[in-house]
Amino acid sequence: MERSQARTGDLSWRLSSHPITLLFFLGFRISSLLFYLLGSLFTTNFILVFIITILLLAADFYYLKNIAGRRLVGLRWWNEVNPASGDSHWVFESQDRSGSPESGAPSQNATDKRFFWLALYAQPAWWVLLAIVSIVRLLNPIWLSLIVIALILTITNTLAFSRCDKFSQASSLASSAIYSGDMYKHFHESIFHQSAGIALPLISDDVLKGDSIVMAVSPQA
């Protein structure tokens, strides 16, 4: 009953295409913040809280970068170093999730997409807020150093996936333009052949379907 009433794109993990991946992703995102805020309730050992928080941040960074991003939104990034020059550069990888029949690619799950981007931007915002609180309250500088590490890890992933998404959108637009150009070229060549005395391929009644031109070519006599 609850699943049937939920709409596509609602923030319900039951609507996810990869619910286990989504739950682990959200768990890692939240756990580092919660342990930083509430860890002192379970132990008075600051070093233990520091180490566990760092481990949770590292696990979140790895899981988001290599697993969650690829499965939830079809995006992945990594850094490569040129052994000759020593220069490093980011490499972006994206999976076609347009759901178009031409590509045969699966469509993007709206719930996975909303969860991913909300969690991606929300976590560094929380760490920025905690950094401000730490500075205002003049907390131990070691606590502030932990927040700085958290900001570096979370903002790196945020910037990388944001750029990866922009490159993915640009690639999709370029692919659409190339596909449209090929269709126009084929149509133009057909008109040219007709003017040269060659029979024009037969165009079906449903020439236009959506944004694509569908051409049904009859066999030449």
Residue pairs with C-beta under 8 A, 6 or more apart in sequence:
2 14
3 14
3 15
6 12
6 14
6 15
8 15
8 110
8 111
9 15
9 110
9 111
9 114
10 111
11 111
11 114
11 115
11 118
12 111
13 19
13 22
13 23
13 26
13 111
13 115
15 109
15 111
16 22
16 72
16 109
16 111
16 112
16 115
17 109
17 111
17 112
18 71
18 72
18 112
21 67
21 68
21 71
21 72
22 68
22 72
22 112
22 115
24 63
24 67
24 68
25 63
25 64
25 67
25 68
25 72
25 115
25 116
25 119
26 115
26 119
28 56
28 59
28 60
28 63
28 64
29 60
29 64
29 119
29 122
29 123
31 56
31 60
32 53
32 56
32 57
32 60
32 150
33 123
33 126
33 127
35 49
35 52
35 53
35 56
36 49
36 53
36 130
36 146
36 150
39 48
39 49
39 52
39 53
40 49
43 49
46 140
46 142
50 142
50 146
53 146
53 150
54 146
54 149
57 149
57 150
57 153
57 154
58 153
60 153
60 154
61 153
61 154
61 156
61 157
64 120
64 157
64 161
65 76
65 77
65 78
65 157
65 160
66 76
68 116
69 75
69 76
69 77
69 116
69 161
69 164
70 76
70 93
70 95
72 109
72 112
72 113
72 115
72 116
73 97
73 108
73 112
73 113
73 116
73 117
73 161
73 165
74 94
74 95
74 96
74 97
74 108
74 168
75 92
75 93
75 94
75 95
75 161
75 164
75 165
75 168
76 92
76 93
76 94
76 164
77 90
77 91
77 92
77 93
77 160
77 161
77 163
77 164
78 90
78 91
79 88
79 89
79 90
79 91
80 88
80 89
80 90
80 91
81 87
81 88
82 88
82 89
90 160
90 163
92 160
92 163
92 164
92 167
92 168
93 164
94 164
94 165
94 167
94 168
94 171
95 105
96 103
96 105
96 172
97 105
97 106
97 107
97 108
98 105
98 107
98 108
98 172
99 105
99 106
99 107
99 108
102 179
102 212
120 157
120 158
120 161
121 158
123 154
124 151
124 154
124 155
124 158
127 147
127 150
127 151
127 154
128 151
130 147
131 144
131 147
131 148
131 151
134 143
134 144
134 147
135 144
183 212
183 213
183 215
186 215
187 213
187 215
190 200
190 201
191 200
193 200
194 200
199 220
199 221
201 215
201 217
201 218
202 216
202 217
202 218
203 215
203 216
204 214
204 215
204 216
206 214
207 213
207 214
207 215
208 214
